[in-house]
Structure formats: C-alpha cells, structure tokens
Amino acid sequence: MSQILDSKIYHQAFDASSDILVLLDNKNNIIDINDKLLIIGGYKKEEIIGRNISSLVGIFTVKSVALMLKNFAQRMLGKKIKPYQVEAKTKDGKHRFFEINAQIIKDQNNENKGEIVSVHDVTDLINKEKEITIAKEYFEALIKTAPDGIMITDSEGIIKKVDDRFLEQFGYQESDIIGKNFQFIVCKKDKNNSICNEILTSKVIRKKIINLKRKDGTDFIGELSSSKIDNIIKSVIIIIRDVTDRQRAVEQRKKANQELINIIEFLPDATFIIDENKKIVAWNKAIEKMTGVNKKDILGKEHLQASVPFYGIARPYLIDLLDKDDKTLAEKYKYVKKVDNVLTAEVFTPKLNHGKGAWVWVKASMLKNSEGKIFGAIESIRDISERKKAELALEKNRKRFYELFQNIGDAVAIYTVINDGKDIIIKDFNPAAEKVEKVKKEEIIGKNVLDVFPGVKEFGIFDIFKKVWKTGKAEHFPLGQYKDKRIIGWRENYIYKITNNEIVAVYSDKTKEKQAEEKLKNHSIFLQQLIDQSPQPTFVIDALGNWTMVNNAMLNFYKIPSKRIIMKTNFFENPANIKNGTTKYVKEALKGKIIETPVIKFISPRGIKTITKNKIFPILNKEGKVTNVVIMQQDVSSFVKKEEKLEKINDLFAQVLRTEKLQQVYDLIQNFAVKYLQSEFGFIGIKTKENWMQIVSISRPGWDKCNMKVKDMLFKDLKNTFGAIIAEGKPILSNSPLKHPKSKGKLPAGHPPLTSFLGVPIKVAGETIGNICVANKKGGYKDYDQQLLENLSYNIGGLLELYKTRDSLNSQNKELERFNRLMIGRELKMIELKEKIKEMEKSNQ
C-alpha cells in the first residue's frame, strides 16, 4: 500500500477525480481520501483519514455503515458487489445520497491489501426521481379526485384518457369514447364556431363557455379550460366543469337586476345604481328631474360622473365611502351616519337648482346577492333645502324652542359640558322630564348629572353625551333600562348638540310599554308551552297568515327539522291550503268563530301529505280583538285508508255475489289479491279428495312467464312451501322463499324467479280446503300484507261454501224437476188408459 501512496501517478489520478475517492486497507481503515470530500461534504481529510469505516456513524446513517461493512467483507472474500447507494449527512447537516463502487487492491502475491472506493454524489438524481414520482402520483391523484371532468387528447383531438367525473358528466363508458375525436361531445352550434379547432391550436384556454351534449342527447353548459403540451408526446389536457346552474343563476341575476331597475325607475327619491365594475346602470326619473341629466347620456359611464350634476366636477361621494372607516367619513361630510353598512349623510351641493345649490339628504348601501357577494351599490338623494331653512329658523327663535321645550310631551334635559367633557351639568329640565324622573328641576339644576343620576355611566349614555358634544353629530341611544337606588325605568334617548358647550337629550319613558311587552312575551311563552303539551300537531297563525308558533308534535309528525323553515312561509299563500279549504276555515276563525273542519287533505310546508280533521280556536287580546288562531290537527289517514280498503273489498264481494259461475269467482278473487297486494303473480289452490292440490285460478303474468315443459295444474306432491299451507293450515310469509325451511331450495326448470312469497290457507268451518298465494312484491311482504290476505281468505271460504251449496241446490232442483216431469207424464198416461178402458167397457155393454 505504501508503494501506491508514494506513486506520483496515483496522486494525480486520485486528486483529479470528480468523485470522492477513498483508499482502505484490508482492515477497513481509511488510508487516504481526496479533496472532493471537503467540497461535497465539508469534512477535511484529517477528520477522516485513519478512521475505521465502522466509526463513520453520524456521517453516514447506521444502516449505510452496516451496508458498507457487509459489502467490504464480501469483497474481501472475493465476491463481486454491484454499485449500491448509501445516505450521508454533510457537515452543515444536509442529507445527501452517494453511489458506492469499490475495487479490491492486490499485491504481487495476489493477496488483498485493501480497496479503493469511488463515492459518487447521486443526490440530485434521486431528488429528481422523487420529484418525478411525486409529480406522477400527484397527477394521478388529481385525475382521480378532481371535481371536474378531465380529458386528454392527442394533437388531432383523439381521446386518449378520461377520468371518472368525465364519464359521469357525459354518461359514457370509457370503452365508448377512447379513440374517438372529442368533437362528438360538442353541440352543433359550437362546432360551427370553430371552438374545437381553437382548443387544439391554442396554448392555453381558460374558462371558455361551451355547449356540450351527453350520451342521452341532453345538453349542458360547460366551462372549459385546456392546455396544449408540445413535448415529445404532443397532447391536450381539457378540463370541463358543468356550469349550467351557474349560468342560469347569472341569467336570473340579470333578470333580477332588470326588475330592480324597473322598481328604481318609479321611486319618488332621486336614485341611481352602479354595478360591481362601478359603472352607472340605473338613473331614475326623479334624478333626471333633479339634475336635468337624461339617463341615455349617463348610463354605462364611470360612477364618478354621477357627481358632476351636484358638484360640477367628477369626484368621490357617499357611495365611495361605504367601505371606509368612521374617521374618513367624518372628514368628508358634516353629518354622516353608518348603521348596518348603510350610510346616510347631509351635504350641500352647489350645482343643483341651476347653480343656486341645495341641501340634500343622501343614503347609500351595498347591493348583495343571496350568498352575500357584493354586485353593486345604490344611492338615493332627497332635496332637504326646505328642512335646512326650518332648522336655521329654529336656531334663530330660541323662545319658540323653549315653548316647545316646556310643552312637549317627551322628556327634555339640557346639559352644559365643562372641564373638557369630564363634567356634565344639568342646565334645564322640562315638566315632562320632571314627571318621568320624579324630581323638581329646582332641586337638580346646576348639579352634576352623575350626582343626580348615578346610573348613567352603567346605562352607557354618559359616553354618548360626551361623544355628541365632541362630534356635534346627533345620536340615537336605543331603548334600555336605567336604574339607580332611587328609580328604575326604560328610556329611549335622542341626543343633540345645540351650542358649543350645550347638549340636549330628548327621551321618552317606555316603562309601561316595556312592561306590556314583557307581559305579552310571557303570554307567548305560556301559549308556546301550552301547545307543546299537546300530542297532536298544533300551530298558531296570525291575521296576516304568518306562522307564529308551532309545537314539537307537528315538527316530529311532518319531519320538519327546524321551526325557522315554517316561519319563513305564509299559510295563506300556500296553494295547497287554498285548494283544500284550510285557508277559508282559518279566516272564519279569525272572525271569532270556533271551527271544526271536515276531513281535509293537508300538505305540510315540507310537502308531506296527510288527511286531517282540524279544530281552530281564535285568540283574543284584552280589547276582544282576534289576533291569532290555534289550529289543532287530528291525523285520520289510517281511518280513511281503512275505509277505502274495506270499500274495495266490499265492492269485490258485491261483484262476486253477482257472478253465476264458480270459476269466475276464483278469477275475480285471485286477480284482486294480486293487484291489492301489488304482486307480480298469484294463484288459488283447492284441496282434492285425494289430498292433492288443484290450481283453480292463476294470474296471467305468472302463467305467461312460466317456461316449464309441463305446466301441470294438479300437484300431488305437497312437500313444499305452498303445500305446507294446506297440510298445516298456517300462513307462510318469506322474503327469501328458497331459503324457507319448507322449501326444496330450488325451482323447477323454466319456473319464473321467486323473490318473495305470501300464502294463507282458505278455511271453511275450521277445515283447510285450499290456499291463496301471491309472489314477488317489490320490497317484500310485511305483516300487514299477511293480515290483509287472511281477511280476504276468511271471506273466500264462506263464499266458496255458499257457491257449493248453491250449486248443490241447483242440482237437486234440476233432479226434482226431472222427477216431476216423469211423474206427471206417468199420471197423464194412467188417466188416458183409464179413459180408454171406460170407453171399451161402454162399447161391450
């Protein structure tokens, strides 16, 4: 080995290698390594030379070191080892993959002195292979899971591959379409527009609307995207999404927009609309009159043009501030208010009234569809110049204001704000306020509002006082409950700023109304609890036809998951309620009558049909006026259905009793049983004297489907399902008839399939004389089917006995008639003979 290390040629070749080269002795110790280790792994020679391969764990993975040791040992034994891969970690912690290829070094005596190992970095190759594998798996997963139909064609449009969603969209099997040109799925009108050629020639197509046709001939609207791949395998990937519903929704939205524009046209306030692209799409008659601008001259223009008739220039206005914060709004307008994303403002517009200017009240809000998506905005404008003049006049006439202050029915309190808003002093209190608060103004004038009414901070109005004083903008403080140790009551406030340091609160005492509201609420809760106790479906309708209450029994009976579903509907507007007369009865009850309806076919808000009888009671308020009605339902469906079934059976027996021949009786009953029990076929069998069974009537469909070589109507072997009915006198119901214990387990050759079976015995005076059987009801037979067939069988036995008795009597009558004719003939001959004898005796005398 020392000779190799001392060789100049060795060092030149060793250092010139593009791979890491390692020289090992025959004990797996590293003797030499080239500089590529520093370049690739970051390790210096002195960190590696002298170490055994087994000590390289940490640089190489444990698994890799074990593999290198194993292969080294195998090579030392003379075995050939193919290049193999190992995983290592560079000094900066990165993982890399290397391919190891080693060659044994022998001396002149052919003894193993060690080996030279080539370590080739294959990290990039492995990563690329992984990327290719991942990309392939991702593409396959995308094909399998994509919600859209995917089709891959060659450059000529021949279909090479489709996904399951595509087959589902078009209704084809894969074998139907592979190898065909994809033009056959494109509607004729789009073929004529060269869309197919565009798809094959364009590099990329995104979301192109195209009319397509399914296998069954129906059309649908597709949104098509495609990408042309110009590599060795030239192909086109086409993705198709069914957007029929979306396109219809677009059309409906256009229609709704037009309807909205038609409504806007006749609004009394000047109104215009912009769309999502901020183009003016509506400009009504009132705004034409206000601005002098005709709609034909402004529709379709940028929305800023709507400000020109008001300000003389194109500039942003209220509709542009819908998505801005309150601070920005305050900077733009003297008075502006935002409630539930609706802006209202007052502003002076210098160009209206032929340049004289006008004060206008403006209201703007976003337009949203049912999904909450914004598709435009609307702004209404009202000329309030006269109102502004009145406000100025009011400002100048404080005496008149004070008269109003003293005599107004609402409570009014005037406050002075001092110490930069920290203290608010009561300046004046009108008589109505004295009455509401149960104080005299002389006792509270000049005092801090916090001392007189200590609950104002907790009530929340103290902060509103300061806000109005700072901003100058009026505020509505909604109804709330004020309370302190002295007084409790419900108040609704309107707060205004009247001078630099004065604010006024106008409010009303709503305590009585709130108490009445609570009482009404408690009454409603009591009524709801009361109707919830009823086991019958019960609900409440107001005078306008709105559902106001509904009990749990009704929700459960009609399978309605939520009361909200019912509350959205109107009882009077339901065509079914109008048709069955329920609306009429409810309106009668709203006149104060208690109504009990006849049997009514009722349809619930979810479309469930039932038959009911209803009791309707009016609900009166304390003035005696009917406000609501309570409807209690009784489900009588089962009674009505039972009556209908009894009527059908009665009709059958009435028809049977009019029938002369017994065979016709068998056929009538057998056909009725098959139809009545919704069966595919059936038969009636009668026991013979030999205890065999004779088929006396069989349904036509069952007979026609039977392909047995011998269609015997006489069964001598009764060791089977239908024979057991006669032998044991018990019914058999089985929805797996071939697995029934009495079955032989298979059908005769040519016998039609048997999916379900029901048979009951026919008895007379407790003795089984035959059976009636039906088969192949879809979904199988139930217990109530057996009950119905047993009821029919019970009556059949009596009828058959009646017919046998009648036939026996008829036979006896015929025999008597023959005997009578014979006896009468003999008597006549005897009389004739006697007459002849008498004549002969006379002649002899």
HELIX and SHEET records of a PDB file:
HELIX    1   1 SER A    2  ASP A    6  1                                   5    
HELIX    2   2 LYS A    8  ALA A   16  1                                   9    
HELIX    3   3 LYS A   36  ILE A   40  1                                   5    
HELIX    4   4 LYS A   45  ILE A   48  1                                   4    
HELIX    5   5 ILE A   53  LEU A   56  5                                   4    
HELIX    6   6 VAL A   62  MET A   76  1                                  15    
HELIX    7   7 THR A  123  THR A  145  1                                  23    
HELIX    8   8 ASP A  164  PHE A  170  1                                   7    
HELIX    9   9 GLU A  174  ILE A  177  1                                   4    
HELIX   10  10 PHE A  182  ILE A  185  5                                   4    
HELIX   11  11 LYS A  188  LYS A  191  1                                   4    
HELIX   12  12 ILE A  195  THR A  201  1                                   7    
HELIX   13  13 THR A  244  GLU A  265  1                                  22    
HELIX   14  14 LYS A  285  THR A  291  1                                   7    
HELIX   15  15 LYS A  295  ASP A  297  5                                   3    
HELIX   16  16 HIS A  303  SER A  307  5                                   5    
HELIX   17  17 VAL A  308  TYR A  311  1                                   4    
HELIX   18  18 LEU A  318  LEU A  321  5                                   4    
HELIX   19  19 ASP A  326  LYS A  332  1                                   7    
HELIX   20  20 SER A  385  LYS A  396  1                                  12    
HELIX   21  21 ARG A  398  ASN A  407  1                                  10    
HELIX   22  22 ASN A  419  GLY A  421  5                                   3    
HELIX   23  23 PRO A  431  GLU A  437  1                                   7    
HELIX   24  24 LYS A  441  ILE A  444  1                                   4    
HELIX   25  25 VAL A  449  VAL A  452  1                                   4    
HELIX   26  26 VAL A  456  PHE A  459  1                                   4    
HELIX   27  27 ILE A  461  THR A  471  1                                  11    
HELIX   28  28 THR A  511  ASP A  532  1                                  22    
HELIX   29  29 ASN A  552  PHE A  557  1                                   6    
HELIX   30  30 LYS A  563  MET A  567  1                                   5    
HELIX   31  31 PRO A  575  ASN A  580  1                                   6    
HELIX   32  32 THR A  582  ALA A  589  1                                   8    
HELIX   33  33 SER A  637  LEU A  657  1                                  21    
HELIX   34  34 LEU A  662  TYR A  676  1                                  15    
HELIX   35  35 ARG A  700  LYS A  705  1                                   6    
HELIX   36  36 THR A  721  GLU A  728  1                                   8    
HELIX   37  37 PRO A  737  LYS A  739  5                                   3    
HELIX   38  38 ASP A  783  ASN A  844  1                                  62    
SHEET    1   A 5 ILE A  30  ILE A  33  0                                        
SHEET    2   A 5 ILE A  20  ASP A  25 -1                                        
SHEET    3   A 5 ASN A 112  ASP A 121 -1                                        
SHEET    4   A 5 HIS A  95  LYS A 106 -1                                        
SHEET    5   A 5 TYR A  84  LYS A  89 -1                                        
SHEET    1   B 5 ILE A 159  VAL A 162  0                                        
SHEET    2   B 5 GLY A 149  ASP A 154 -1                                        
SHEET    3   B 5 SER A 235  ASP A 242 -1                                        
SHEET    4   B 5 ASP A 219  ILE A 229 -1                                        
SHEET    5   B 5 VAL A 204  LYS A 213 -1                                        
SHEET    1   C 6 ILE A 280  TRP A 283  0                                        
SHEET    2   C 6 ALA A 270  ASP A 275 -1                                        
SHEET    3   C 6 ILE A 374  ASP A 383 -1                                        
SHEET    4   C 6 ALA A 358  LYS A 368 -1                                        
SHEET    5   C 6 VAL A 342  THR A 349 -1                                        
SHEET    6   C 6 TYR A 335  VAL A 339 -1                                        
SHEET    1   D 5 ASP A 423  PHE A 429  0                                        
SHEET    2   D 5 ALA A 411  ILE A 418 -1                                        
SHEET    3   D 5 GLU A 502  ASP A 509 -1                                        
SHEET    4   D 5 ILE A 488  THR A 499 -1                                        
SHEET    5   D 5 GLU A 475  LYS A 483 -1                                        
SHEET    1   E 5 TRP A 547  VAL A 550  0                                        
SHEET    2   E 5 THR A 538  ASP A 542 -1                                        
SHEET    3   E 5 VAL A 626  ASP A 635 -1                                        
SHEET    4   E 5 LYS A 609  LEU A 620 -1                                        
SHEET    5   E 5 ILE A 595  GLU A 596 -1                                        
SHEET    1   F 5 TRP A 547  VAL A 550  0                                        
SHEET    2   F 5 THR A 538  ASP A 542 -1                                        
SHEET    3   F 5 VAL A 626  ASP A 635 -1                                        
SHEET    4   F 5 LYS A 609  LEU A 620 -1                                        
SHEET    5   F 5 ILE A 600  ILE A 603 -1                                        
SHEET    1   G 6 LEU A 714  PHE A 715  0                                        
SHEET    2   G 6 MET A 693  ILE A 698 -1                                        
SHEET    3   G 6 PHE A 681  LYS A 687 -1                                        
SHEET    4   G 6 GLU A 767  ALA A 775 -1                                        
SHEET    5   G 6 PHE A 757  VAL A 764 -1                                        
SHEET    6   G 6 ILE A 732  SER A 734 -1                                        
END                                                                             
